[in-house]
Structure formats: structure tokens, C-alpha cells
Amino acid sequence: MSFFKHAIAAAALAALPAAGISAQEAGGSKWYFGLGGGYHSTHMGFSDINEDVFPENTNMGSGVFSVFAMGEFGREGNFALRPQLSFLTRGGKLTEINSNTLDYAEEGIDDIYYRLRSRYIDIRVPVIYQFGKQQSTVRPYLFVAPVLGFATAGNIMLMEQGTDGSAGGYVTEISDANMASTYFAGQIGAGVKFAIPVAGDRCWLGIEASYELGFTDTYAGKEKDRESNDIAQLFNNNYNIEGSRKFSGFEVQAVLSVPFSIFKKKEQPAPQPEPQPVVAAPEPEPAPAPEKPCYTLDEIIDLMAKNESIEGKTICAVDAITFDFSKSTIKPESYEYLDKLATTLIRSNRRIEVKGHTDNVGSEDFNMNLSRERAEAVVEYLVKKGVNRNKLTYSYYGMTRPLSTNDTEEGRAMNRRVEFTILNDF
């Protein structure tokens, strides 16, 4: 079998889901490039084996290396698809062969064993469900995956070891005469991953464990048809295989996922043409536009994207953050706005001051306490969403700083508000 032939075919198939990365990102999904490495333990199971001749069947361990692309989908990225290539070895070892019929000590035998090692390139497509929110720093997950493996190389060994340290036997390379070239299995597993802030985004480092169950027989057709070449004389002329041989096993991997976004170059502003001198009387420079008293969150995000100063500016969240009547309980319709604010703060080094205000309904002391409790409630919500508490401070003013008249319902609605003043860097 040709290693390169299978490697090229596997790479082509694994690349297909990643071909639409650009289009998918535009639709709100997020894609990662990743690497994995760990340990795979294989059990070589036989449906028909004489346990008197082969009393001991031991697992075989192997390193496993993976390369993958992963796309996250859904509002919180709870669903993910991770097409990957994995490189590993499967097989097993039958030891103490004929120990029930031979006197090992009298014959000077330490062990007689049969060992199979077959290297594989796997195409795996784990379908993943991730728990928690995108802003979470720790996300556990579950996954299932179909596994299509291609046997590339390896050997079969039948050896006798003597008690005096001598060894003798036969070794033959694996070919399509004694090993099925393809392998199909199912995999189920669980893992947990941890966020690592990098270049304005986040990478993920995870650890996962899985169980693999082989569905296909790994005997080659020529083996069962008694057409395999027996050059190495591993078996006598009565060589005849009954039943099936299947692989199963456990695997532990560490995986690192890197978002494609960190590889994108930031767009540079287009160069401006040099101004041409004109012969004319100089026009008086217009007076600078007065500072706006209040900005929306989207306006602040746009200013940050343009690298313009936002220090000292105030975000007014009129109607965006609402509370139960005369209480500090935040209403669910405010969560989306606060989540967006939390994401902005997590990705920047800015500190903010949360300011609570009320209308004039009720006593002055009641409104002062209510504005304090509402400001504290907003701070605690942002902290739960992952914002560093040291980035947050708060103040409260009750009904002392109205934006509009308290004589109308519309005016009182504007006065019942939370504002955010942007402070210096954290």
C-alpha cells in the first residue's frame, strides 16, 4: 500500500468542510485551526480464537497526532464541527502462546508472542456540543465522530524468546494480502477547554478522552480466501482464518484551537493625497464640534475601531437597561445589551464607571438607595459575564441629575437610566 496515496486522499477529503471558511464566518460562525496530541490504547478483539493456544491478549499503546479545522455555530457557539486528520498505530499482542501445552521452563522458553502493528491515517469528523457561553473561560463539551482509517504500513511478528536471552522468529511487512486497507469505527468522548487571551481574541487549550469502537473486520480478503503469501512462514499450510478481528480502544488528547481571525492583517487606512496649494485667501477654520453629552454603545465601539479617544465619554443606556418597578432586578430584555458591553470590556483595557439615576417618584432617600442598588446590580452582572471587577466602579445620584422633565411619563422614563463613563486604561 502507498502511504502517499492515502495521505493525499485523506487530506483532500478533510479539506472539503474547511473550503467555505470565509463564507461561513460572514454568516456569524467562527472557525479555528488546531493541533492535537496524546495517547491511544488499542484492543485487538477476535470473534473466534482458541484461548487455550492464545491465553493472553494485551493492548497496544501508541502516540496520536491530529490536525484539524473547527467551526462553531449558533448564537453562543454551542454546536461545532471539527474535521481532522489523525496519525496513529493500531494493533495488539497475543502472548504466552501454547503455554498450556508446552512446558516453557523445560523448553527454555520465556515467551512466544504474536504482535500486529499497523500505522493509520484517520479522517475523523467529530460533531461537538459545547456547554456554557462564548464569553466563558471554561467550556466542557461532548462529541461523537465517524472514523475512516487507512492502513499505510506496519508489520506482523511471531517471535520466541528464550530464557537465556535468545530470540528467533519471523517478521513480515503488512500488505493488502494480510490487512484490510480501510477501517471504519465510531468514537464518543468528552472534554473540557480553557480560554487563552491572544492578540485581542482567544485561543482554547483542551483535554479530551474518548472511546473508539471498530465496526469493520480488519482481516484482508486474501487472508480469509487463503490466498495470502506465506513467504515468512508465519503460518503453516493449513492456515485458515475464521471469524473476525476488530479494534477498539481508549484515547486521551490535548488539543489547541487557534482562531483564524488572529492571522488576518488589520486594514490600513488608504494614503491621502498631498494637499495642493491654492492661491486664495485663507478661510477661517471652523470651530470644533462640541463634545456630545452622550453616546450609544455602537458609537463607542466604532470610535474604538478607529483608534479615536473615548476617555471621558459617557454611554447613555436609555431604554436599553430596564428594571422591575421600584426594584433593582434587571429585566431579561436588557441582557443582550449588557452582554455586548461585557464583550467590549473583556476585549479592551478600559475601565468604566457605572452611574445609577432615577426619576422623582418616591422620596429622595428611597431613590438614592434605589439608584445605588441598580448600579451595583449592573456591576455584578458584568462581573458574572467575565469582566474583571477591577475594571468597574460605580456611583449613584438618585433623582438629582434628570435628563428631562419629571412632569411627563416620557421624561421620567429618560431619567430612570444607567450611564457608563469611560475612564483611563486598566
C-alpha positions as CSV (number, residue, x, y, z in Angstrom):
1,M,0.0,0.0,0.0
2,S,1.2,3.5,-0.8
3,F,1.4,5.9,2.2
4,F,1.4,9.0,0.0
5,K,-1.7,7.8,-2.0
6,H,-3.7,7.5,1.2
7,A,-2.3,10.7,2.7
8,I,-3.3,12.8,-0.4
9,A,-6.8,11.3,-0.5
10,A,-7.3,11.9,3.2
11,A,-6.0,15.5,3.1
12,A,-8.4,16.2,0.2
13,L,-11.4,14.9,2.0
14,A,-10.6,16.6,5.2
15,A,-10.1,20.0,3.4
16,L,-13.6,20.0,2.0
17,P,-15.5,21.2,5.1
18,A,-13.0,24.0,5.5
19,A,-13.3,25.3,2.0
20,G,-16.2,27.5,3.0
21,I,-14.5,29.2,5.9
22,S,-14.8,32.8,4.5
23,A,-18.4,32.4,3.6
24,Q,-19.3,30.8,6.9
25,E,-17.6,33.5,9.0
26,A,-19.7,36.1,7.2
27,G,-22.8,34.2,8.4
28,G,-21.8,34.5,12.1
29,S,-19.9,31.3,12.7
30,K,-16.3,31.2,13.9
31,W,-13.5,28.9,12.6
32,Y,-10.3,27.7,14.2
33,F,-7.2,25.9,13.1
34,G,-5.9,23.3,15.6
35,L,-3.4,20.6,16.6
36,G,-3.8,17.7,19.0
37,G,-1.5,15.1,20.5
38,G,-1.9,12.3,23.0
39,Y,-2.0,8.6,23.7
40,H,-4.2,5.8,22.0
41,S,-4.6,2.3,23.5
42,T,-5.9,-0.4,21.2
43,H,-7.5,-3.7,22.0
44,M,-7.4,-6.3,19.2
45,G,-10.5,-8.4,19.6
46,F,-11.2,-11.7,17.9
47,S,-14.6,-13.3,17.5
48,D,-13.2,-16.8,17.0
49,I,-9.9,-17.6,18.9
50,N,-8.7,-20.7,20.7
51,E,-7.9,-19.3,24.2
52,D,-6.0,-22.5,25.0
53,V,-3.5,-21.6,22.3
54,F,-3.7,-17.8,22.8
55,P,-4.4,-17.3,26.5
56,E,-3.2,-13.7,26.8
57,N,-4.3,-10.7,24.7
58,T,-2.7,-7.4,25.7
59,N,-3.4,-3.9,24.4
60,M,-1.0,-1.9,22.4
61,G,-0.3,1.8,23.1
62,S,0.6,4.4,20.5
63,G,1.0,8.1,20.3
64,V,-1.6,10.0,18.3
65,F,-1.2,13.3,16.4
66,S,-4.1,15.3,14.9
67,V,-4.5,18.4,12.7
68,F,-8.0,19.9,12.3
69,A,-10.2,22.8,11.4
70,M,-13.2,23.6,13.7
71,G,-16.3,25.7,13.1
72,E,-18.5,26.9,15.8
73,F,-22.2,27.6,15.1
74,G,-25.2,29.1,16.9
75,R,-25.7,32.2,19.0
76,E,-23.3,31.0,21.7
77,G,-21.2,28.6,19.6
78,N,-22.7,25.6,21.3
79,F,-22.5,23.4,18.2
80,A,-19.2,22.7,16.5
81,L,-17.9,20.6,13.6
82,R,-14.2,19.5,13.7
83,P,-13.0,17.7,10.5
84,Q,-9.5,16.4,11.3
85,L,-6.7,14.1,10.2
86,S,-5.2,11.8,12.8
87,F,-2.0,9.7,12.7
88,L,-1.6,6.7,15.0
89,T,-0.8,3.0,15.2
90,R,-3.3,0.2,16.0
91,G,-2.8,-3.4,16.8
92,G,-2.2,-5.7,19.7
93,K,-0.2,-8.6,21.1
94,L,-1.0,-12.3,21.8
95,T,1.5,-13.6,24.4
96,E,2.2,-16.9,26.1
97,I,1.2,-18.8,23.0
98,N,0.8,-22.6,23.7
99,S,1.9,-22.1,27.3
100,N,-0.9,-24.5,28.3
101,T,0.6,-27.3,26.1
102,L,4.3,-26.5,26.3
103,D,6.5,-26.6,29.4
104,Y,8.1,-23.2,28.9
105,A,10.7,-23.8,31.7
106,E,11.7,-27.2,30.4
107,E,11.9,-25.9,26.8
108,G,13.9,-22.9,27.9
109,I,11.2,-20.5,26.6
110,D,10.5,-17.2,28.2
111,D,7.6,-16.3,25.9
112,I,6.1,-16.9,22.5
113,Y,4.1,-14.0,21.1
114,Y,2.3,-12.7,18.0
115,R,2.3,-8.9,17.5
116,L,0.5,-6.8,15.0
117,R,1.3,-3.1,14.4
118,S,-0.4,-1.1,11.6
119,R,0.0,2.6,11.1
120,Y,-3.1,4.5,10.2
121,I,-4.2,7.9,8.8
122,D,-7.7,8.6,10.0
123,I,-10.3,11.0,8.7
124,R,-12.5,11.9,11.7
125,V,-15.4,14.4,11.8
126,P,-16.4,15.0,15.5
127,V,-19.8,16.6,16.0
128,I,-19.5,18.6,19.2
129,Y,-21.9,20.1,21.7
130,Q,-20.3,22.8,23.9
131,F,-21.8,23.9,27.2
132,G,-21.7,27.5,28.5
133,K,-21.5,30.8,26.8
134,Q,-18.9,32.2,24.3
135,Q,-17.7,34.6,27.0
136,S,-17.0,31.7,29.4
137,T,-13.3,30.9,30.2
138,V,-14.0,27.2,30.7
139,R,-16.3,25.2,28.4
140,P,-16.9,21.4,28.8
141,Y,-18.1,19.5,25.7
142,L,-19.3,16.2,24.4
143,F,-18.7,14.7,20.9
144,V,-19.4,11.8,18.6
145,A,-17.4,11.1,15.4
146,P,-17.3,8.7,12.5
147,V,-13.8,7.4,11.9
148,L,-12.5,6.3,8.5
149,G,-9.0,4.9,8.7
150,F,-6.4,4.0,6.0
151,A,-3.8,1.4,6.9
152,T,-0.5,2.6,5.5
153,A,2.3,0.4,6.8
154,G,3.4,-1.8,9.7
155,N,4.4,-5.4,10.4
156,I,3.3,-8.7,11.8
157,M,5.7,-10.6,14.1
158,L,5.8,-14.1,15.5
159,M,8.7,-14.5,18.0
160,E,10.0,-16.9,20.5
161,Q,12.1,-15.6,23.4
162,G,14.4,-17.9,25.3
163,T,15.2,-17.7,29.0
164,D,18.8,-17.3,28.0
165,G,18.1,-14.0,26.2
166,S,18.0,-15.6,22.7
167,A,15.2,-14.7,20.3
168,G,14.0,-16.1,17.0
169,G,11.0,-15.9,14.7
170,Y,9.6,-14.2,11.7
171,V,8.6,-10.7,10.7
172,T,6.6,-9.7,7.6
173,E,5.5,-6.3,6.4
174,I,1.8,-5.6,6.3
175,S,0.3,-5.6,2.8
176,D,-3.2,-5.8,1.3
177,A,-2.8,-9.6,1.4
178,N,-3.0,-9.7,5.2
179,M,-4.5,-6.4,6.4
180,A,-7.7,-4.6,5.2
181,S,-6.7,-1.3,3.7
182,T,-9.6,0.6,5.2
183,Y,-11.2,0.7,8.7
184,F,-14.4,2.2,9.9
185,A,-15.2,3.0,13.5
186,G,-17.3,5.2,15.8
187,Q,-16.0,7.4,18.5
188,I,-17.7,9.0,21.6
189,G,-15.9,11.3,24.0
190,A,-15.9,14.3,26.4
191,G,-13.6,17.1,27.1
192,V,-13.1,20.5,28.7
193,K,-11.3,23.5,27.3
194,F,-9.8,26.7,28.7
195,A,-9.6,30.1,27.1
196,I,-6.2,31.8,26.5
197,P,-6.4,35.5,25.5
198,V,-4.2,36.2,22.5
199,A,-4.0,39.3,20.2
200,G,-7.4,40.6,21.0
201,D,-9.1,37.2,20.6
202,R,-9.0,33.9,22.5
203,C,-7.3,30.5,21.8
204,W,-8.5,27.4,23.5
205,L,-6.5,24.7,25.2
206,G,-8.4,21.5,25.9
207,I,-8.1,17.9,27.2
208,E,-10.4,15.2,26.0
209,A,-10.9,11.5,26.4
210,S,-12.8,9.1,24.0
211,Y,-13.7,5.5,23.4
212,E,-13.5,4.0,19.9
213,L,-15.4,1.0,18.7
214,G,-14.4,-0.6,15.4
215,F,-17.2,-1.7,13.1
216,T,-15.3,-3.4,10.3
217,D,-13.2,-6.6,10.1
218,T,-9.5,-5.8,9.8
219,Y,-8.7,-9.2,8.1
220,A,-7.9,-8.8,4.4
221,G,-10.0,-10.8,1.9
222,K,-6.9,-12.7,0.7
223,E,-6.3,-13.9,4.3
224,K,-9.7,-15.4,4.5
225,D,-9.5,-16.8,1.0
226,R,-6.2,-18.5,1.9
227,E,-4.5,-16.5,-1.0
228,S,-2.1,-14.5,1.2
229,N,1.6,-15.1,0.5
230,D,3.1,-17.1,3.3
231,I,6.7,-16.3,2.5
232,A,7.7,-15.6,6.0
233,Q,6.1,-18.9,7.1
234,L,4.2,-17.3,9.9
235,F,1.6,-19.9,9.5
236,N,1.7,-23.5,8.2
237,N,0.0,-24.8,5.0
238,N,-3.3,-25.3,7.0
239,Y,-3.5,-21.6,7.6
240,N,-7.3,-20.8,7.7
241,I,-8.9,-17.8,9.3
242,E,-12.4,-18.0,10.8
243,G,-14.4,-15.2,12.5
244,S,-13.4,-11.5,12.5
245,R,-10.7,-9.3,14.1
246,K,-11.8,-5.8,15.2
247,F,-10.1,-2.9,17.0
248,S,-11.4,-0.9,19.9
249,G,-9.7,1.4,22.4
250,F,-9.4,4.5,24.5
251,E,-7.7,7.8,23.6
252,V,-6.6,10.9,25.5
253,Q,-5.6,14.0,23.6
254,A,-4.6,17.6,24.4
255,V,-5.9,20.0,21.7
256,L,-5.1,23.6,20.9
257,S,-7.5,25.7,18.8
258,V,-6.3,29.0,17.3
259,P,-8.9,31.3,15.7
260,F,-8.3,32.2,12.0
261,S,-9.1,35.8,12.9
262,I,-5.7,36.4,14.5
263,F,-4.0,35.7,11.2
264,K,-5.9,38.4,9.4
265,K,-4.0,41.6,8.8
266,K,-5.6,44.8,10.1
267,E,-6.7,47.1,7.4
268,Q,-4.5,50.1,7.0
269,P,-6.1,53.5,6.1
270,A,-5.7,54.4,2.5
271,P,-3.0,57.0,1.9
272,Q,-4.4,60.5,1.5
273,P,-3.2,62.7,-1.4
274,E,-1.0,65.6,-0.6
275,P,-3.0,68.8,-0.5
276,Q,-2.2,71.2,-3.4
277,P,-1.6,74.8,-2.7
278,V,-4.2,77.2,-3.9
279,V,-4.0,81.0,-4.4
280,A,-6.8,82.2,-2.3
281,A,-7.5,84.0,0.9
282,P,-7.3,81.6,3.9
283,E,-10.7,80.6,5.1
284,P,-11.2,80.8,8.9
285,E,-11.0,77.4,10.5
286,P,-14.4,76.1,11.6
287,A,-14.8,75.8,15.3
288,P,-14.5,72.2,16.6
289,A,-17.8,70.4,17.0
290,P,-18.9,70.5,20.6
291,E,-18.5,67.3,22.6
292,K,-21.6,65.1,22.6
293,P,-23.0,64.8,26.1
294,C,-23.9,61.1,25.4
295,Y,-23.0,58.3,23.1
296,T,-24.6,54.9,22.2
297,L,-22.6,51.7,22.8
298,D,-22.3,51.2,19.0
299,E,-20.8,54.7,18.6
300,I,-18.2,54.0,21.2
301,I,-17.3,50.6,19.6
302,D,-16.9,52.5,16.2
303,L,-14.6,55.1,17.8
304,M,-12.5,52.2,19.4
305,A,-12.2,50.6,15.9
306,K,-10.9,53.9,14.5
307,N,-8.4,54.2,17.4
308,E,-10.0,57.5,18.4
309,S,-10.0,58.7,22.0
310,I,-13.0,57.6,24.1
311,E,-11.7,58.6,27.6
312,G,-14.2,60.7,29.5
313,K,-17.1,59.9,27.1
314,T,-20.4,58.8,28.5
315,I,-22.6,55.9,27.2
316,C,-26.3,56.5,27.9
317,A,-28.3,53.4,28.0
318,V,-31.8,55.0,28.0
319,D,-34.4,52.2,27.4
320,A,-31.6,49.7,26.9
321,I,-31.4,48.6,30.5
322,T,-34.6,48.3,32.4
323,F,-35.6,47.1,35.9
324,D,-38.6,45.8,37.7
325,F,-40.7,48.7,39.1
326,S,-39.1,50.1,42.2
327,K,-36.6,47.2,42.3
328,S,-33.0,46.6,41.3
329,T,-33.8,43.4,39.4
330,I,-32.6,43.6,35.8
331,K,-35.2,42.6,33.2
332,P,-34.3,39.9,30.7
333,E,-34.7,42.2,27.7
334,S,-31.6,44.1,29.0
335,Y,-29.3,41.0,28.9
336,E,-28.4,41.3,25.2
337,Y,-27.2,44.9,25.6
338,L,-25.2,44.1,28.8
339,D,-23.7,41.0,27.1
340,K,-22.4,43.2,24.3
341,L,-21.0,45.7,26.7
342,A,-19.3,42.9,28.7
343,T,-17.7,41.5,25.4
344,T,-16.4,45.0,24.6
345,L,-14.8,45.4,28.1
346,I,-13.3,42.0,28.0
347,R,-11.5,42.7,24.7
348,S,-10.2,46.2,25.9
349,N,-8.2,47.6,28.7
350,R,-10.7,50.3,29.5
351,R,-12.2,51.0,33.0
352,I,-15.8,52.3,33.3
353,E,-17.9,54.0,36.0
354,V,-21.5,52.8,36.3
355,K,-23.9,55.6,37.2
356,G,-27.4,55.0,38.5
357,H,-30.2,57.5,38.2
358,T,-34.0,57.6,39.0
359,D,-37.0,59.8,38.4
360,N,-38.7,61.8,41.2
361,V,-41.4,59.1,42.0
362,G,-40.9,58.4,45.7
363,S,-38.8,60.0,48.5
364,E,-35.3,61.4,47.9
365,D,-33.8,58.7,50.3
366,F,-35.7,55.9,48.5
367,N,-34.5,57.0,45.1
368,M,-30.9,57.4,46.2
369,N,-30.8,53.9,47.6
370,L,-32.6,52.5,44.5
371,S,-30.0,54.1,42.2
372,R,-27.2,52.6,44.2
373,E,-28.7,49.1,44.2
374,R,-29.3,49.3,40.4
375,A,-25.8,50.4,39.7
376,E,-24.5,47.5,41.9
377,A,-26.8,45.1,40.1
378,V,-25.3,46.1,36.7
379,V,-21.7,45.8,38.1
380,E,-22.4,42.3,39.4
381,Y,-24.0,41.2,36.1
382,L,-20.9,42.3,34.1
383,V,-18.6,40.5,36.6
384,K,-20.6,37.3,36.1
385,K,-20.1,37.7,32.4
386,G,-16.3,37.7,32.7
387,V,-15.4,41.3,33.2
388,N,-12.5,41.9,35.6
389,R,-14.0,43.6,38.7
390,N,-11.1,45.9,38.9
391,K,-12.3,47.5,35.6
392,L,-15.6,48.6,37.2
393,T,-16.6,51.3,39.7
394,Y,-20.0,52.8,40.3
395,S,-21.7,55.9,41.6
396,Y,-25.4,56.9,42.2
397,Y,-27.3,60.1,42.1
398,G,-31.0,59.3,42.8
399,M,-33.2,61.9,41.2
400,T,-30.7,64.7,41.4
401,R,-29.5,64.7,37.8
402,P,-32.5,64.4,35.5
403,L,-32.0,64.4,31.7
404,S,-35.6,65.6,31.1
405,T,-38.6,66.9,32.9
406,N,-40.3,64.7,35.5
407,D,-43.7,66.1,34.7
408,T,-44.3,63.6,31.9
409,E,-44.1,59.8,31.6
410,E,-41.7,60.1,28.7
411,G,-39.4,62.4,30.7
412,R,-39.5,60.2,33.8
413,A,-38.6,57.2,31.5
414,M,-35.5,59.0,30.3
415,N,-34.5,59.9,33.9
416,R,-34.7,56.3,35.0
417,R,-31.4,55.3,33.4
418,V,-28.0,53.8,33.8
419,E,-25.0,55.6,32.3
420,F,-21.4,54.5,31.8
421,T,-18.5,56.9,31.9
422,I,-15.3,55.6,30.3
423,L,-12.2,56.1,32.4
424,N,-8.5,55.6,31.7
425,D,-6.8,52.3,30.8
426,F,-6.9,49.4,33.3
